[in-house]
Amino acid sequence: MPEQVVRSRDHLQADCSRCAALCCVLPAFSASADFALDKPAGTPCPNLRADALCGIHDQLVERGFPGCVAFDCFGAGQRAVEVVIGERPRPTPAALGADPALSTDLGVVLGVLRQLHEVLWHLTEAVDRLPAGPLRDDVEAERAEVEALAGSDRAVLVGVDASARRRRAGPLLERASGELRSRALPRGQRPARHRGADRSGVRWRGARLRGADLRAALLLGADLRGADLRDADLLGADLRGADLSGADLTGALFVTRTQLDAARGDASTRLPAGLARPARWTGGRGPLSR
Ligand code: SF4
């Protein structure tokens, strides 16, 4: 198995201190299991404080806002503010809500950048983990193109078809996953395949899922305590409420911070390189600074 080298993805991490609470003002919420209230688009969430930080960030799940935990802008928020606001003072939530033109502008740029940054998150991981060769070269070429696009100005960004970039990256990530998982498994061992399957509530305590294809699987509330998830592909898997206590996710592919934030775990859960243990798992404060 290739050495797992971790390239910095710092610019793909949300930094709410450099944003303008875009995700708490711009979208509309419908009261549901994810958000405890209705909120029109362009209106500040009532939980938002005047300093643009969330007033309940350490109780989001308990107060009925798990959707906020599960959302990750991948650093697109602060970049959208940089691109659209530039050197001007950042608007307060109230000022942003009162300026429909600015809200629309920021919303368009944020929507594009969020998709590009998410693609970059995964492409960067693939580049870092693939061995030298044609596949790695192809993934790196795509990563570099998307990185350049994400660094464009507003005029370019508003015309980007970010969904098309995601579709372009999909087959490359698929090939990278196949290559990396086959290299990780003992010869002749076939990985479990649960791609896109609804395995909500499944009892997989101690299960041997090394190298499994769990892409886009629904694992809500699944019991994965002590499971062997090494080198499993978890791209887009829904881990809300899943229990990862004692599980081994070393080398698991395409895992995001919000997947971990939305799951449960403990001090003995082993994580993929480059991802921090959510503070909530060990009794700390919530995951969000917003
Ligand atoms: S993070 Fe807090 S302020 Fe922002 S939308 Fe969620 S509950 Fe509201």
Boltz pocket constraint, residues with backbone or C-beta under 6 A from the ligand:
constraints:
  - pocket:
      binder: B
      contacts: [[A, 23], [A, 24], [A, 45], [A, 46], [A, 47], [A, 48], [A, 49], [A, 53], [A, 54], [A, 55], [A, 56], [A, 57], [A, 65], [A, 68], [A, 288], [A, 290]]
      max_distance: 6.0
